[in-house]
Amino acid sequence: MRNDYKLKGKTVKVEIELEQGVVETLKVMEEFSKFNRGEITNTALKRYISQHKDFLPAGFKADLWEHS
């Protein structure tokens, strides 16, 4: 499972706003796990997207694991 965190495809930078507590927790997770915040966030969002298909239009196919 720890291999699931490594970024495998092309990456792009994105700027987002998050609640302060989320950012503080992410920093602690980064220090403790030794995964960078991009790896943690990317994995969390993949899991979120896979469980919330109701947020996507019918028939949409996300290539989230295309490079895994």
C-alpha positions as CSV (number, residue, x, y, z in Angstrom):
1,M,0.0,0.0,0.0
2,R,2.9,2.4,0.6
3,N,3.7,2.1,-3.1
4,D,0.3,3.6,-3.9
5,Y,1.5,7.0,-2.8
6,K,4.3,7.5,-5.3
7,L,3.4,9.9,-8.2
8,K,3.6,7.8,-11.4
9,G,2.2,10.0,-14.1
10,K,2.8,13.5,-15.3
11,T,2.2,16.1,-12.6
12,V,0.9,19.7,-12.6
13,K,0.9,22.3,-9.9
14,V,-2.5,23.5,-8.6
15,E,-3.3,26.2,-6.1
16,I,-6.2,25.5,-3.7
17,E,-7.6,26.8,-0.4
18,L,-8.0,24.5,2.5
19,E,-9.1,24.9,6.1
20,Q,-6.2,25.6,8.4
21,G,-6.7,22.4,10.4
22,V,-6.5,20.3,7.3
23,V,-3.2,22.0,6.3
24,E,-1.8,21.5,9.8
25,T,-2.7,17.9,9.9
26,L,-1.3,17.4,6.4
27,K,2.1,18.8,7.6
28,V,2.1,16.3,10.5
29,M,1.2,13.4,8.2
30,E,4.0,14.5,5.9
31,E,6.6,14.5,8.6
32,F,5.5,11.2,10.2
33,S,4.9,9.2,7.0
34,K,7.9,10.6,5.0
35,F,5.5,11.0,2.0
36,N,5.4,14.6,0.6
37,R,2.2,16.5,0.7
38,G,1.7,16.0,-3.1
39,E,1.8,12.2,-2.7
40,I,-0.6,12.3,0.3
41,T,-3.0,14.7,-1.3
42,N,-3.0,12.9,-4.7
43,T,-3.7,9.5,-3.1
44,A,-6.5,11.1,-0.9
45,L,-8.2,12.7,-3.9
46,K,-8.0,9.5,-6.0
47,R,-9.8,7.7,-3.1
48,Y,-12.3,10.5,-2.8
49,I,-13.1,10.5,-6.5
50,S,-13.4,6.7,-6.7
51,Q,-16.1,6.9,-3.9
52,H,-17.9,9.9,-5.1
53,K,-18.8,9.1,-8.7
54,D,-22.1,10.9,-8.1
55,F,-20.2,14.2,-8.4
56,L,-19.3,13.3,-12.1
57,P,-21.5,13.3,-15.1
58,A,-23.0,10.0,-16.3
59,G,-20.5,8.0,-18.4
60,F,-17.4,10.0,-17.3
61,K,-14.3,7.8,-17.1
62,A,-11.5,9.1,-15.0
63,D,-8.0,7.7,-15.9
64,L,-6.8,8.0,-12.3
65,W,-4.7,4.8,-12.3
66,E,-3.6,5.1,-16.0
67,H,0.1,5.0,-15.0
68,S,-0.1,2.7,-12.0
